[in-house]
Amino acid sequence: MKLNRRTLLGSMAAGAAALTAPAVLGQTRPRVVVIGGGSGGATAARYIARDSDGAIDVTLVEPTRTYFTCYFSNLYLGGFWDLADLGHTYGTLAAAHGINVVHDWAVGVDRDAKTVSLAGGTVLPYDRLVISPGIDFVEDSVPGWTLASQNRMPHAYKAGSQTELLKAQVENMREGGTFAMVAPPNPYRCPPGPYERISMVAHVLSERNPTAKILIIDPKETYSKQGLFEDGWARHYPGMIERIGPEFGADNISVNPEAMEVDIDGMVERVDVCNVIPAQKAGRIAEIAGLTNDAGWAPVLPANMKSRMDDDIYVLGDASAQGDMPKSGFSANSQAKVAANSIRHELTDSRLFPARYSNTCWSLIGTDDGVKVGANYEPTEEKIASVEGFISQVGEDAELRRQTYEESIGWYNGIVADMFT
């Protein structure tokens, strides 16, 4: 063959392609996009990036630059913590683990193309997607209340400005006034537990406004740790708290935010502060992605937290429909570690460990009066199932209750370190 400039350049290009193509392909890291920077998302991003030792490209999408935990926000309402104690940033995740942290809203998921669209116009490709968006609210679940009413009747179930608003309303309530809570139906995010919140509001009012009253309008027959709370309220806040259950009309209520009124089965109560906690569902992006069921939650496989709708997507924390685990930060953190292990196994052929889950939920009833409930869980074919549980008991001595509270503080410090450092 006669050698000329064209054949020489063509031969060189072909040879270069043959030599470099495998290396380039080998250098391309699999991509994981994580939507939501809370207990599920931040934990998953950190564990995937850290334990893959840079072998996986991880992008975390979270709109807020400072993330305020909903759990322990009740302690801020009660005056035990400052708001700054709840706030955490993402700088260490980016610097220490090489995670690409993008502060934007995820507004679309193309499951066929395997891309995530952001509000700012960026499109992120993924090999695996983790969705951990927390909760949104069910429209019209409390007649008369919409998100437009949240400044008059705050929900404070997404921590930050709503929590500040509710605290200010409680502290500035008129003397002898009435604080009302519309409690949510099951299932709901907890913590911030509604009944711990009642305890913390009562703690503030007992010191600042001792003739005030608290009214709980609750559509549920029973609730978690009910005996412990009722015992604690009788000891710490006698005569201040009244709960109206479904047997007295709490399953037929409406609110009038402008008039600050609550209608309970035709009986109208005028209130001074009203904390409306609506029925809940998975965060909106899970629904947009087509991952939710008729109840508004995202079903997952118990063994690894994979979506039952898409084998390349994992759904963590509050948004997931997984079985017996409560919708708590502890649960989300536990689920994230299982999902991270599964993702690393699939993308890097690392070791896969059997799934084990755990949860504990602590509540503060009064100063140094902490209680808890928790369990260990294992996956079955149908769900994540509770295998052994524990709960504080009525009548425990003061020192044990103080230790339980201190244990909760230790857990909080541990989980935020596990998420953000």
C-alpha positions in Angstrom: 0.0 0.0 0.0 1.3 3.4 -0.9 1.9 5.5 2.1 0.6 9.1 1.9 -0.6 11.7 4.3 -4.2 10.4 4.3 -3.4 6.8 4.9 -0.8 7.7 7.5 -3.2 9.9 9.5 -5.9 7.3 9.1 -3.6 4.5 10.3 -2.4 6.6 13.2 -6.0 7.5 14.3 -7.1 3.9 14.0 -4.1 2.7 16.0 -4.7 5.4 18.6 -8.3 4.4 19.0 -7.5 0.8 19.3 -4.9 1.6 22.0 -6.9 4.2 24.0 -10.5 3.1 23.7 -10.3 0.3 26.3 -8.4 2.6 28.7 -10.9 5.4 28.3 -13.8 3.0 28.9 -12.0 1.6 31.9 -11.6 5.0 33.4 -15.3 5.9 33.1 -16.7 5.5 36.6 -20.3 4.4 37.1 -22.6 7.3 38.1 -24.9 7.4 41.1 -27.3 10.4 41.6 -28.8 10.9 45.0 -31.9 13.1 45.3 -32.4 14.5 48.8 -29.7 15.4 51.4 -31.3 14.2 54.6 -30.8 11.1 56.7 -31.3 8.7 53.8 -29.7 10.6 51.0 -26.7 12.2 52.7 -25.8 8.8 54.4 -26.2 6.9 51.1 -24.0 9.4 49.2 -21.3 9.3 51.9 -21.2 5.6 52.2 -21.2 5.0 48.4 -18.4 7.5 47.8 -16.3 6.6 50.8 -16.5 2.8 50.6 -16.0 2.6 46.9 -12.8 4.5 47.3 -13.5 6.8 44.4 -14.6 4.0 42.0 -18.1 5.5 41.8 -19.0 9.1 40.7 -21.6 10.4 43.2 -23.7 13.5 42.8 -26.0 14.6 45.6 -28.9 16.9 44.7 -30.3 19.0 47.6 -31.9 22.4 47.3 -31.0 23.7 50.7 -27.4 24.7 51.6 -28.1 24.3 55.3 -30.2 21.2 56.2 -32.2 21.4 59.4 -33.1 18.1 60.9 -36.8 17.6 61.7 -35.8 15.2 64.5 -34.9 17.1 67.6 -36.7 20.2 66.3 -39.2 19.6 69.1 -36.3 20.3 71.6 -35.9 23.7 69.9 -39.6 24.4 70.3 -39.3 23.4 74.0 -36.3 25.8 74.6 -33.7 23.1 75.1 -31.8 23.6 71.9 -31.1 26.5 69.5 -32.1 26.4 65.9 -28.4 26.5 64.9 -28.0 23.1 66.7 -30.3 21.5 64.0 -28.5 23.0 61.0 -25.8 21.2 59.0 -24.0 21.9 55.7 -22.5 19.8 53.0 -18.9 21.1 52.6 -17.2 18.1 54.3 -19.1 15.7 52.1 -17.8 17.4 49.0 -14.2 18.0 50.3 -13.6 14.7 52.1 -15.4 12.2 49.9 -15.3 13.9 46.4 -19.1 14.0 46.2 -20.5 16.5 43.7 -23.1 18.4 45.8 -25.6 20.3 43.6 -27.9 22.8 45.3 -31.0 22.6 43.1 -34.4 21.1 42.8 -34.8 17.7 41.0 -37.9 18.3 38.8 -37.9 15.2 36.5 -36.7 11.7 36.1 -36.5 10.0 32.7 -36.3 6.3 33.7 -35.8 5.2 30.1 -32.9 7.6 29.4 -31.7 7.3 33.0 -31.4 11.0 33.6 -32.5 13.5 36.3 -33.6 17.0 35.3 -32.9 19.9 37.6 -34.8 23.2 37.9 -31.8 25.1 36.7 -31.7 23.2 33.4 -28.9 20.7 34.2 -29.6 17.0 33.2 -27.7 14.4 35.2 -27.2 10.9 33.8 -27.1 8.0 36.2 -26.4 4.3 36.4 -28.2 4.0 39.7 -30.5 6.6 41.3 -31.3 7.0 45.0 -34.4 9.0 45.9 -34.8 10.1 49.4 -37.1 13.2 49.3 -38.8 13.0 52.6 -42.5 13.9 52.7 -45.1 16.1 51.1 -48.6 16.7 52.2 -51.9 15.3 50.9 -54.0 18.1 49.6 -57.4 18.7 51.3 -56.6 16.1 54.0 -57.5 18.8 56.6 -60.5 20.7 55.0 -59.9 24.4 55.0 -56.1 24.1 55.2 -53.6 24.5 52.3 -50.0 25.4 52.1 -51.1 29.0 51.6 -52.4 28.7 55.2 -49.1 27.6 56.7 -48.2 31.0 58.1 -51.4 31.3 60.0 -51.5 27.6 61.0 -48.0 26.2 60.6 -47.3 22.5 60.1 -43.6 22.7 61.2 -43.0 19.3 59.7 -40.2 20.5 57.5 -37.7 22.0 59.8 -36.4 25.6 59.5 -38.6 28.7 59.1 -41.8 26.8 59.9 -40.3 25.6 63.2 -39.2 29.2 64.0 -42.7 30.5 63.2 -44.4 27.9 65.5 -42.1 28.6 68.3 -42.7 32.4 68.1 -46.5 31.8 68.0 -46.3 29.7 71.2 -44.1 32.1 73.0 -46.4 35.1 72.1 -49.7 33.4 72.8 -52.1 35.4 74.9 -52.3 34.6 78.6 -54.7 31.7 79.2 -55.0 31.0 75.5 -55.5 27.7 73.6 -52.9 25.9 71.6 -54.4 23.3 69.2 -52.8 20.6 67.2 -54.5 18.7 64.4 -52.5 15.4 64.6 -51.9 13.4 61.4 -53.3 10.0 60.4 -51.0 7.0 60.0 -48.5 6.7 58.5 -46.6 9.9 59.2 -43.0 11.2 59.7 -41.9 10.7 63.3 -39.9 12.3 64.7 -40.7 15.1 65.0 -43.4 13.2 66.9 -46.7 15.0 67.4 -46.9 14.0 71.1 -43.3 14.9 72.0 -44.2 18.3 70.4 -47.2 18.6 72.7 -44.9 17.9 75.6 -42.4 20.6 74.5 -45.2 23.1 74.0 -46.6 22.3 77.4 -43.1 22.7 78.9 -42.9 26.2 77.5 -46.4 27.2 78.5 -46.0 25.8 82.0 -43.2 28.3 82.5 -44.5 31.3 80.5 -48.2 30.9 80.4 -49.4 28.4 83.0 -53.1 29.0 82.6 -53.0 28.2 78.9 -54.7 25.1 77.5 -53.6 22.5 74.9 -56.1 20.7 72.7 -55.1 17.7 70.6 -57.5 16.8 67.8 -56.4 13.3 66.8 -58.1 11.1 64.1 -56.3 7.9 65.4 -57.6 5.5 68.0 -54.2 5.1 69.6 -50.7 6.4 69.0 -47.1 5.4 69.7 -45.9 5.6 73.4 -49.4 6.7 74.4 -49.2 5.4 78.0 -45.8 7.0 78.5 -46.9 10.4 77.2 -50.2 10.4 79.2 -48.3 9.4 82.4 -45.8 12.2 81.8 -48.4 14.8 81.0 -50.2 14.0 84.3 -46.9 14.4 86.2 -45.5 17.5 84.5 -48.5 19.4 83.1 -51.6 18.4 85.1 -54.9 19.7 83.7 -53.2 21.5 80.7 -53.6 18.9 77.9 -56.9 17.5 76.5 -57.0 15.0 73.6 -60.1 14.5 71.4 -60.0 11.2 69.5 -62.3 9.9 66.7 -64.9 8.7 69.2 -65.6 12.4 69.9 -65.5 13.7 66.3 -61.7 14.1 65.6 -62.1 12.2 62.4 -64.5 14.9 61.1 -62.8 18.3 61.4 -62.1 21.4 59.4 -60.2 24.6 60.1 -60.7 28.3 59.3 -57.2 29.8 59.3 -58.4 33.4 58.9 -60.8 33.2 61.9 -58.4 30.8 63.8 -61.2 28.3 64.3 -61.3 24.5 64.4 -64.6 22.8 63.7 -64.7 19.4 65.4 -67.8 17.4 64.2 -69.8 20.6 64.2 -68.5 22.1 67.4 -66.4 25.2 66.7 -63.4 26.0 68.9 -61.7 29.4 68.7 -57.9 28.9 69.2 -54.9 31.1 69.5 -52.3 28.9 67.9 -53.0 26.0 65.6 -50.4 23.5 64.5 -52.0 21.6 61.6 -50.1 18.4 60.6 -51.7 17.1 57.4 -51.8 13.6 56.1 -48.5 12.8 54.3 -47.2 11.1 51.2 -43.8 10.6 49.5 -41.9 13.7 48.4 -43.1 14.9 45.0 -40.2 13.7 42.9 -41.0 10.1 43.8 -44.5 10.6 42.3 -43.1 12.4 39.2 -40.8 9.5 38.7 -43.7 7.1 38.7 -42.6 5.2 41.8 -45.5 5.6 44.1 -48.6 3.6 44.8 -52.2 4.7 45.2 -51.5 5.6 48.8 -48.8 8.0 47.7 -45.8 6.0 49.0 -43.0 4.3 47.0 -43.0 0.5 47.4 -39.5 -1.1 47.8 -37.9 -4.5 47.9 -37.2 -5.3 51.6 -33.7 -6.9 50.9 -32.1 -3.7 49.5 -34.6 -0.8 49.3 -34.8 -1.0 45.5 -38.0 0.4 44.0 -40.5 -2.2 43.0 -41.1 -0.1 39.9 -37.5 0.2 38.6 -34.5 -2.0 39.3 -32.0 0.9 38.9 -33.7 3.1 41.5 -33.6 2.9 45.3 -36.1 4.8 47.6 -35.1 5.5 51.2 -36.6 6.9 54.3 -39.9 8.6 54.8 -40.9 8.2 51.1 -40.7 4.4 51.0 -43.4 1.9 51.7 -41.3 -0.9 53.2 -43.2 -2.5 56.0 -42.8 -2.2 59.8 -40.1 0.5 60.1 -41.3 3.9 61.2 -40.7 7.0 59.1 -37.7 8.2 61.2 -34.3 9.6 60.6 -32.8 6.5 62.3 -34.7 4.3 59.9 -33.6 6.3 56.8 -29.9 6.1 58.0 -30.2 2.4 58.5 -31.8 1.8 55.1 -29.2 4.0 53.4 -26.4 1.8 54.5 -28.1 -1.3 53.1 -28.8 0.5 49.8 -25.2 1.8 49.6 -23.9 -1.7 50.0 -26.2 -3.0 47.3 -25.2 -0.3 44.9 -21.5 -0.8 45.5 -21.9 -4.5 44.9 -23.7 -4.0 41.6 -21.4 -1.3 40.3 -18.0 -2.5 41.6 -18.5 -6.2 42.4 -17.8 -5.5 46.0 -19.0 -7.8 48.8 -22.7 -7.9 49.4 -23.8 -8.2 53.1 -27.2 -9.5 54.3 -29.6 -6.6 55.0 -30.2 -5.7 58.7 -32.2 -2.7 59.8 -32.7 -1.0 63.2 -34.5 2.0 64.6 -34.9 3.8 67.9 -37.2 6.9 68.5 -36.6 9.0 71.6 -39.0 11.5 73.0 -38.5 14.2 75.7 -41.6 14.6 77.9 -40.1 17.1 80.4 -36.7 18.2 81.7 -34.5 15.0 81.8 -37.5 12.8 81.3 -36.7 10.9 78.2 -38.4 7.8 76.8 -37.8 5.6 73.8 -39.1 2.9 71.6 -37.3 0.8 69.0 -36.7 -2.5 67.2 -34.5 -4.5 65.0 -35.8 -5.6 61.6 -35.1 -8.2 58.9 -36.3 -8.4 55.3 -38.9 -11.0 54.3 -40.4 -11.5 50.8 -43.3 -9.1 51.6 -41.8 -6.4 53.9 -39.2 -5.3 56.3 -40.4 -7.0 59.5 -39.9 -6.3 63.1 -38.1 -9.2 64.9 -37.6 -7.8 68.4 -38.6 -4.5 70.0 -38.3 -2.5 73.2 -40.0 0.4 74.9 -39.6 2.5 78.0 -41.9 1.6 80.9 -44.2 3.8 83.0 -42.7 4.2 86.5 -39.0 4.2 85.6 -36.9 6.1 88.0 -35.6 9.6 87.3 -32.0 8.6 86.7 -32.9 6.1 84.0 -35.1 8.7 82.3 -32.2 11.2 82.4 -29.9 8.5 81.0 -32.3 7.9 78.2 -32.4 11.6 77.3 -28.5 11.7 77.3 -28.5 8.6 75.1 -30.7 10.5 72.6 -28.2 13.4 72.5 -25.4 11.0 71.8 -27.3 9.4 69.0 -28.0 12.7 67.4 -24.4 13.7 67.5 -23.5 10.3 66.0 -26.0 10.4 63.2 -25.2 13.9 61.9 -21.5 12.9 61.9 -22.5 9.8 60.0 -24.3 11.9 57.4 -22.2 15.0 57.0 -18.5 14.2 57.8 
